């Protein structure tokens, strides 16, 4: 009797577990994990595609890219999709600045390899945009009144001089005109996300009928704030995280920050150190514990590119197969950008694990 009852209970448990597993699998199949990648030019991505093509076949470096290729071709994923301004499709190289690639390649690969659900990356980034001004979020409020007044006076002076020089009668800017650009990129970022949410079935027919789930946010930015706004960065970063979560309706949305690291092997100093410190400070905000992670990018430096850069002009051909840009763009190093993207992905999975997702 007891033995029969035990078998019945065991069978019932197995059936319940199987049904729960089936329900979870079905739910995963019907859900799209959405990650927003935002920032300025380094989030755009600056590793030349030609450099990736070379390093993926060079015996010295090809092992670093092997998981991104099938035979002699780059993998175009059918489980990870990307929307970046006017471009969209399955994840592969070339979703950075024109003819370039960024952190999205390895980040999306980490996400796609982890989730059974389809993954969608929405990139919203524009070069030269600061957190202080264009990405300024609502709760940061207006900048100091005296700063706005100086901007207004300078703008009015420029228009006055231009009118006199060219015999024109353009109206003078108002304070409202000066305030208008503040937060413009923040608003554009949200508009891009909402547009994709509304039209994803047309953009990606493969995802039609599935439910989008805003799963994580990645931030890679900081350069323009070094020029006079570095001391405001910490407060503005906190406001940004809180406002993004509020506006996306995701109170604990996992948030990964790629800390400025263009200093590479050398210690950061001055304004760069100030911005780095502000970004890393997000790891110590009590309400951000377990849901925000700032990761260092300088420690991931491509030392071969770093060592060659000071002599790149005398070694043009060698530089073409090593790097592809200036230090503020991480030397255009495919290896460096890929390392950062992978680290961002791993950090995101860590945050999701802490939230039990």
N, C-alpha and C positions, 0 to 999 in steps of 0.2 A: 504493500500500500504506500508506504513512505517512499520507496524507490520509484514507483510509478508517478507519485506526486512531484518528486524532484525532477524526473525527466520532463514532466509537463511544464514545470516552471522554467526549466532550462530552455525547452523548445520555445516557450512564449517569449523569453528574454531575447533569444536569437532572432525570432521573427520581428520583435519590436526594434531591435538594433538594425536589422536589415531594412525595415521600413524607414527608420530615421535616416539611415545612410542614403537610401534611395531619394528621400525627400531633400536631403542636403545636396546631393548631386544634381537633382533636378533644379533646385533653387540656384546653384552655382551656374548651371548651363543657361539659365534664363536671366542672369545678371551680368552686366558689364562693369568692370572695375575701372573707374575714371580717375586719372591723375592729372593735375594741373601743374605745368612747368612754367614758371614765370621769372622775369628778371630783365637784365639788359643784355649787352652784346655777347657776354660769355654764355648766357643761356641760349642765345641765338645759335651759337656754335661756330667755331672758327678753325677747325681742322680741315685742311683742303682734302677733297675727295681723292685727288691725284696722289696725295701722300698716303692715304689709307690703301689705295690700290697697290702702291709700291711695297709698303711695309707688310701687307698681307701675303706677299709672295717672296719677300726677301728672307733667306734662310735664317738671318739673325733675329728677325722679329715676327715671322709668320705664325709662330705658335700662339702669340698674343691675340691673334685675330681668327684663329682656326674655328672657334665655336660660332663665329658670325658668318661663316661661309659654308657652302656645299659644293664640293669640287672646286671649280675655278670661278664660281659666281657668289655674290653676296646673297645671303638668305633674305627673302622678302617674307616676313612673317604673316601668316593668315590668322593668327590669334592675338596679335598686337597691332592696333591701328593708331594712326597719328593724324592730327589736324594742326597745321601751322599756317595761319593766315590763309593764303590762297592755295596751299598745298595739302593734299590728303592721300592716304593710302595705307598699305601694309608697311610696317616698320622695316627700314633698311637704311643704308647710308644716304646722305644727301638732304636731310631734313634740318640742316643748319642754315647759315647765311648762304647766298648763292654759291653752288658748287662746293659746299662745305658741310661738315657734320659736327654735332655737339654731343652733350651728355645724354641726350635722349636715346641714343643707340644702345648703350650698355644698361641704362636705367630700365628701358623698356624690355630689354632681354631678361634682366633679373625678374621683372614683374611677370613677364610671359612664361618664364620657366617655372615660376612658383604657383601661379593661379591656374585652376582648371577653367575658370571663367575667362571670356575674352577681356582684353585690356584695351583701353582707349586713352591716349595721351593727348592733352590739349596744351599746345605751346602758345603762350602769350608773352612776347618779349620784344623789346625795342631798344636798340643801342643808344647809349648816352642818356638814359632816363634815371634820375635820382629818386631815392625814397623820400627825400626831403620835399621835392616839388611834384614831379609828374606822377609818381606812385604814392603820393601822400594820401593816407586813408582818412575817412571822415572824422573819427574820434581824435585825430591829431589836431584838428581845428586849423584855423588860419595861422600862418607864420606871424612873427612879431609885427605889430603895426608900423613900427619905424622902418622895418625892412620893406614892407609893402609901399610905404610912402616914398622911400628912396627909388624903388623900381618905377613908381608912377612918375616922379619928377624926371628921371632919366628918359623914360619913354616919351613923355610930353616934350622934353627938350629935343629929342631926336626928330619927332614929327615936325616941330616948329622949324628946326634947321632945314629939314628936307623940303618943307613948304616954301621957305624963303629961297632956297637954292634952285628949286625947279618950278617956281611960280605956281604952286599948288595950294589947295585949301582943304587938305584932309583934316577931319575932326581930331581933336586931341583925345588920347586914351583916357578912360575913366578908371576909378579904383576897381569897379566890377570887371573891366577888361584885364586888369593886372591879376586879379584873383582867379579868373577863369581857368588858366592852365593848371593850377594846383589840383592834383588828384585826377588829371585827365587820363593818364595811363591806367590808374586804378579802375576808373569807370570803364575804360575800353576793355580791360582784362575781364571784368565781370560780364560785359556785354558779349564778348567772344564766347565765354563759357555758356552763357544762357542761350546764345544763338545755336551752339552745338547741341545743347540739351533739347532745344525745340526742333532741330532739323537733322538729328543724327541718322534717322532711318533713310533719308534721302542722300546724306553724305556717305553713309556706309550701309548699303543695302543688306550686307551680311549680318548686321546687328538689328535689323527690323524685328519688332516684336519683343525685344529684350528690354530689361529695365536698367537704366543707368544708375550707378551708385558712386557718388563722389567719395573716393576712398583715401586720397592723400594729396598733399600740396608740396611742391619743391621750389625753393627760392634760391636764385644764383645771381647776385647783384652786389653793388657796393662802390664801384670805382668812382662814379660821379659825386658821391657824397663826401669824398675826401677833400673836395675843394670848397671848404667853408661850412659844411654841414655835418662834419664827422662827430661833433659833440652832441648832436641831436639824434644820432642814429639809434641808440639803444631805446629811447622812448618811442621813436617812430616805428621801430621794428615790433615792439610790443603792441602798439596800436594796430599795426598792419595785420598781425596774426589774429588779434581779437576781432577786427572788422571783417576779415576774410571769412572767418568762421560764422560770424553773425549773418553776413550777406549771402553765404551759401547754405545757411541753415544746418550747419554741421558743428556743434559746440566743441567737440573734442577732435576735430579733423587732424590727423597726423601731419606734422609739418617738419620737413627737412630743410635745413639751411646749409648751403655750400659756402663756407667761410672764405672770404677773400684770401687768396694764397699766391698771388703773382710774385711774391718775394721768393718763392721756391726754397732753395737750400739756405738762403740768407735770412737772418731774423728780420721781421718787419719792424719798421720804425715810423715815427711821426703819425700822420693822419691814417695811414694804412693800419698801423697797430691799433689806433683808436677804434676804427671800424671793426677790425677783427675781434677786439675785446668786447665790443658791443654785441656782435653776433654771437660769440661764445657765451655771453652772459645769459642768453635765452635758455641755456641748459640749467641755469640755477634759479629760474623763476618758479616759485612753488607750484602755481597753477598750471605750469607747462611740463611738470614732471610726468614722464611716460607718454607724452604726446607731442613734444617738440625735441628735435635733435639737431644741433649745429655740428657739422663735421669739418675738420681741417682739410684743406685742399693743397696746402703747400707741401705737406709731407708726402704727397703722391707725385711729386715732381718727376718729370722725364729728364734725368740727369744728362743724357747724351745731348738733348736739345739745349739744355741750359749751358752746358760747357761749350758748345759750338757757337751759340748766338753771338758772343762778343766779336767773333771773327767771321760772321756769316757773309759779309760782302766779299771777302777774299776767298771764300769757299762756297760760291754760289751753287754749284751743282750738288755738292754734298748737303748743303742746307735744304735744297728742294726735297731730299729724301729723308730729312730728319725733322724739320719743323716747317712753319709756314706763316708766321706772324710775329708780332712784337710781344714783349713780356706782358703787357696789359691784357693780351688775349692768350695767355698761357702758351706763348710761343707758337701758337697754332699747332701744338703737338697732338697728334691723334692718340698717342699713348697716354698722355696726361688727361685729355678729355675723357677717354674711355675709362681710365682709372677712377676719375671723379664720378662719372655716371654709375659705375658699379658700386662705389662706396655709398652714393646716394640711395641706390636701390637696396643695399644691405641695411642701411640705417632705417629706411622706410619699413622693411620687413620686421626689423626689431621693434619699431613702434607699434606696428599692427599686432605683433605677437603679444606685446604688453596689454593691448586692448582685447586680446582674445579673438582676433580676427584672422 
